[in-house]
Amino acid sequence: MLKELRANKQVRNIITLICVVVSGFLQAAIIQIFMQPMNLLSSGFTGVAILIERITSTFLGFSFSTSLGMLALNIPVAIFCSKTISKRFVFFSLVQVFCASLFLKVLDFGPLFDDALLNIIFGGFSYGLMTVLALKGNASTGGTDFVALYISNKKGKSIWSYVFIFNACLIVIFGAMFGWEYAGYSILFQFISTKTIDSFYHRYERMTLQITTSKPDEVIQAYIKNYRHGISRLDGHGGYSGAPMSLLHTVVSSYEVTDVVQLLREVDSHIIVNAFKTENFFGHFYLKPIE
């Protein structure tokens, strides 16, 4: 069992590494192919790094590159936030930032489209998929994700509204200095990328599981040993067989469903699980931190 757990951990680390390296490559390519030709600004620390490069090259006579800015902004924040965020998550997120920074230096892609709207649509969609790839690998593209997760874990509250305000201020500064047309394009770019992430990444959705089993004690014991969600039990009898049966009810995060069902089937191979999306949920719900 211990060897199997170690093997699974190694496989998970390899998958995460592949995700963040590919994500870093895509981020650098998207910046060069879609964003730079149209003077678009992304959200978060990458947007700050792009803005710093624009300001230094336009007004100060030297260029503080985007790749260097991404590292300079992310490393100290990551070190500070690693006190309450999983070190694995921080490490692989930094790998993603390093890869994106490196690829920005070594790659040299030209624009794919001359039309601004095509660059915004395809660029925003691609940027969203790039972010989803990192998130699916249990990492991130760094930046404000570190700060948001740090404060969420520390204070028990979400600050994503403040992140939105931060990005809005960034857009206002960008528009005032380099033109409101480009600021408008950047807002549309960020909107498309955000909607893409929302469409493909469902970590925060909840699912209801209705479980029918003849081994309720064993199933409940295995479940509460591995998960911190509540579970209720109703005892009865099978309508056809007349044998004693139990109906278990629990609510989990959507990303946990596959693992939960696999665990339950290991305990009871004849178990029946009905999973459906929970539209509204009221009460305490434990959301496992990203590891």
C-alpha positions in Angstrom: 0.0 0.0 0.0 2.8 2.4 0.9 4.6 1.7 -2.4 1.4 2.3 -4.3 0.8 5.6 -2.5 4.4 6.7 -3.3 4.0 5.7 -6.9 0.7 7.6 -7.2 2.4 10.7 -5.7 5.2 10.5 -8.2 2.8 10.1 -11.1 0.8 13.1 -9.8 4.0 15.2 -9.6 5.0 14.3 -13.1 1.6 15.2 -14.4 1.7 18.5 -12.6 5.2 19.2 -13.9 4.1 18.6 -17.5 1.1 20.8 -17.0 3.1 23.8 -15.7 5.8 23.5 -18.3 3.3 23.4 -21.1 1.3 26.2 -19.5 4.4 28.4 -19.2 5.2 27.8 -22.9 1.7 28.7 -23.9 1.7 31.8 -21.8 4.9 33.1 -23.4 3.6 32.2 -26.9 0.2 33.9 -26.3 1.9 37.1 -25.0 4.1 37.2 -28.1 1.5 36.1 -30.7 -1.7 37.9 -29.5 -1.0 40.4 -26.7 2.1 42.3 -27.7 1.0 43.1 -31.3 -2.3 44.6 -30.0 -0.8 46.2 -26.8 -3.0 44.1 -24.6 -2.7 43.9 -20.9 -3.4 40.8 -18.9 -4.6 40.6 -15.3 -2.5 40.0 -12.2 1.2 40.2 -11.8 1.8 39.4 -15.4 -0.2 42.5 -16.3 1.9 44.5 -13.8 5.1 43.2 -15.4 3.9 44.1 -18.9 2.9 47.6 -17.7 6.3 48.1 -16.0 8.1 47.2 -19.3 5.9 49.6 -21.2 6.5 52.4 -18.8 10.3 51.9 -18.6 10.8 51.6 -22.3 8.5 54.5 -23.2 9.3 57.1 -20.4 12.6 56.1 -18.7 14.8 55.2 -21.6 15.4 51.5 -20.6 13.4 48.4 -20.7 12.7 46.3 -17.6 11.6 43.1 -19.4 8.3 41.4 -18.7 10.1 38.1 -18.1 12.3 39.7 -15.4 9.3 41.5 -13.9 7.4 38.3 -13.6 10.2 36.8 -11.5 10.8 39.9 -9.4 7.1 40.2 -8.5 6.3 36.5 -7.9 9.3 35.2 -6.0 9.1 37.3 -2.8 5.3 37.0 -2.7 5.5 33.2 -3.1 8.1 32.9 -0.3 5.9 34.9 2.0 2.7 33.2 1.2 4.2 29.7 1.4 3.6 29.8 5.2 -0.1 29.1 4.8 -0.3 27.7 1.3 0.8 24.2 0.4 4.5 24.3 -0.5 3.9 21.9 -3.3 1.4 24.3 -4.8 3.8 27.2 -4.4 6.7 25.3 -5.9 4.9 24.1 -9.0 3.3 27.6 -9.5 6.8 29.1 -9.4 8.0 26.5 -11.9 5.2 27.7 -14.2 6.4 31.4 -13.7 10.0 30.4 -14.4 9.1 28.5 -17.5 6.9 31.4 -18.8 9.8 33.8 -18.1 12.3 31.6 -19.8 10.2 31.0 -22.9 9.6 34.7 -23.2 13.3 35.1 -23.5 14.1 32.3 -25.9 11.0 32.3 -28.1 10.3 34.7 -30.9 6.8 34.3 -32.3 5.3 36.8 -34.6 1.6 37.9 -34.8 -0.9 35.4 -36.2 -3.6 37.9 -37.1 -3.7 41.5 -38.2 -7.2 42.0 -37.0 -7.6 43.3 -33.4 -10.8 41.4 -32.7 -9.3 38.1 -33.8 -6.3 38.6 -31.6 -8.6 39.5 -28.6 -10.9 36.5 -29.1 -8.3 33.8 -29.8 -5.8 35.3 -27.4 -8.3 35.6 -24.5 -9.6 32.1 -25.1 -6.1 30.6 -25.3 -5.0 32.5 -22.2 -7.9 31.1 -20.3 -7.1 27.5 -21.4 -3.5 28.1 -20.5 -4.6 29.1 -16.9 -7.0 26.1 -16.7 -4.1 23.7 -17.6 -2.0 25.0 -14.7 -5.0 24.8 -12.3 -5.9 21.3 -13.5 -2.4 20.3 -12.6 -3.0 21.6 -9.0 -0.8 24.7 -9.6 -1.4 28.2 -10.9 0.2 31.0 -12.9 1.3 32.7 -9.7 0.7 36.4 -9.0 -2.5 37.4 -7.3 -3.4 33.7 -6.8 -0.8 33.5 -4.1 -2.2 36.5 -2.3 -5.8 35.5 -2.6 -5.2 32.0 -1.4 -3.0 33.2 1.5 -5.6 35.6 2.8 -8.4 33.1 2.2 -6.6 30.5 4.3 -5.5 32.9 6.9 -8.7 34.9 7.4 -11.3 32.4 6.2 -12.7 34.9 3.7 -12.4 35.4 -0.1 -10.7 38.5 -1.5 -11.4 37.9 -5.2 -13.5 41.1 -5.2 -10.4 43.0 -4.2 -8.4 41.2 -6.9 -11.0 42.5 -9.4 -10.5 46.0 -8.1 -6.7 45.6 -8.4 -7.1 44.5 -12.0 -9.5 47.4 -12.7 -7.0 49.9 -11.3 -4.3 48.4 -13.5 -6.5 48.8 -16.5 -7.2 52.5 -15.6 -3.5 53.3 -15.2 -2.8 51.5 -18.5 -5.6 53.4 -20.3 -4.6 56.8 -18.9 -0.9 56.3 -20.0 -1.2 54.5 -23.3 -4.7 55.1 -24.6 -8.3 54.0 -23.6 -8.7 52.1 -26.8 -6.1 49.6 -25.7 -7.5 49.5 -22.2 -10.9 48.6 -23.7 -9.3 45.9 -25.8 -7.6 44.6 -22.6 -10.9 44.5 -20.7 -12.5 42.4 -23.5 -9.4 40.1 -23.5 -9.6 39.6 -19.8 -13.3 39.0 -19.9 -13.0 36.2 -22.5 -10.1 34.6 -20.6 -12.1 34.7 -17.3 -15.2 33.2 -18.9 -13.0 30.4 -20.4 -11.6 29.6 -17.0 -15.1 29.6 -15.5 -16.3 27.2 -18.3 -13.5 24.6 -17.9 -12.5 24.8 -14.3 -15.1 23.7 -11.7 -13.2 23.2 -8.5 -15.7 25.3 -6.5 -18.8 23.5 -7.8 -20.6 21.2 -5.3 -22.1 17.7 -6.1 -24.6 15.7 -4.1 -24.0 12.0 -3.8 -26.8 9.6 -3.0 -25.3 6.3 -2.1 -27.1 2.9 -1.8 -25.1 0.2 0.0 -25.5 -3.0 2.0 -22.3 -2.1 4.0 -23.1 1.3 5.5 -20.8 1.0 8.5 -17.7 0.1 6.4 -18.5 2.8 3.8 -19.1 5.5 6.3 -15.9 4.6 8.2 -13.8 4.7 5.0 -15.4 8.0 3.9 -15.0 10.0 7.2 -11.4 8.7 7.4 -10.5 10.2 4.1 -12.8 13.2 3.8 -14.0 16.0 6.1 -17.6 16.3 4.8 -20.6 15.3 6.7 -22.7 12.3 5.7 -26.2 11.1 6.7 -27.7 7.6 6.8 -31.2 6.2 6.4 -31.7 2.5 6.9 -34.3 0.5 5.0 -34.8 -2.5 2.7 -34.4 -3.2 -0.9 -37.7 -3.0 -2.8 -36.9 -6.2 -4.9 -34.7 -8.3 -2.7 -36.1 -7.2 0.7 -32.5 -7.3 2.0 -31.3 -4.6 4.5 -30.0 -1.5 2.6 -28.9 2.0 3.6 -29.2 5.3 1.7 -26.3 7.6 2.4 -26.3 11.3 1.5 -23.3 13.7 1.3 -22.2 16.8 -0.6 -18.6 17.1 -2.0 -16.7 19.3 -4.3 -16.9 18.4 -8.0 -13.1 17.6 -8.2 -13.5 15.0 -5.4 -16.3 13.0 -7.0 -14.1 10.5 -8.9 -11.9 9.8 -5.9 -14.8 9.4 -3.6 -16.6 7.0 -5.8 -13.4 4.9 -6.3 -12.9 4.8 -2.6 -16.5 3.7 -2.0 -16.4 1.0 -4.6 -13.3 -0.4 -3.0 -15.3 -0.9 0.2 -18.5 -2.2 -1.5 -18.2 -3.4 -5.1 -22.0 -3.5 -5.5 -22.5 0.1 -4.3 -24.8 2.4 -6.3 -23.9 6.1 -6.4 -26.1 8.8 -7.9 -24.2 12.1 -8.4 -25.9 15.3 -9.4 -24.9 19.0 -9.3 -26.0 21.0 -6.3 -27.3 24.4 -7.3 -27.6 25.9 -3.9 -26.1 24.9 -0.6 -26.6 26.5 2.8 -24.5 25.6 5.8 -20.9 24.8 6.6 -18.9 23.2 3.8 -15.3 22.1 4.1 -13.2 23.1 1.0 -9.9 21.2 0.9 -7.0 23.5 0.3 -5.1 23.1 -3.0 -2.1 20.8 -2.4 
